[in-house]
Amino acid sequence: MVRMSAEERRESVVRAAIEEFARCGYYGTSTEAIAKRVGVSQPYLFRLFPGKKAIFLAAAERCLEDMRRHFEQASEGLHGEEALHAMADAYTRLIAEQPQRLQMQLQIYVTVAAAEAAGDHRFGEMVRKGWMELWDTVHLPLGGDVGQTTSFMASGMLINTLAAMGFPPGHRVWEGFYPGGRVDQGKGTQEAPEA
């Protein structure tokens, strides 16, 4: 059996934390559940991270960074409409194929709101920084057009909400999205009908 380094264990904790926090949220997830998923003891978990908040921050940061990289890779070498459609297709595929990514994203926003209401601004600062990096990653291929960037991000948040509520493919709420921007849960994006 090959022993994992501390860095490899940290990585496995972050992946497990995304799964657990996505499912149960910050307040409903125990460090015990994360440790169990990774196969380590809680004391060992706390040698890797100082506490639950640090684990959540690492998981949230990873979630936002993964989304940013998806947008960046999808739009590489593209501009304007082509970039917009490529990023939208990549994102809808991501949340359809890995629904825990969408669930984690939603948990991040809920946790930030709760933390901010309690006077803890650390979550919010990190999430706002990560979200602005997402914004900038989208903004450049869209030609620096603020209106297009705003519309893209707003459409993404609407897609998040509709997908999270479980609106099935083909439901009329998806009609306003071009075919590649519609979530076909479990199958990626919907293809445009043949003419």
Secondary structure, 3 states (H helix, E strand, C coil): CCCCCHHHHHHHHHHHHHHHHHHHHHHHCCHHHHHHHHCCCHHHHHHHCCCHHHHHHHHHHHHHHHHHHHHHHHHCCCCHHHHHHHHHHHHHHHHHHCHHHHHHHHHHHHHHHHHHHCCCCHHHHHHHHHHHHHHHHHHCCCCCCHHHHHHHHHHHHHHHHHHHCCCCCCCHHHCCCCHHHCEECCCEECCCCCC
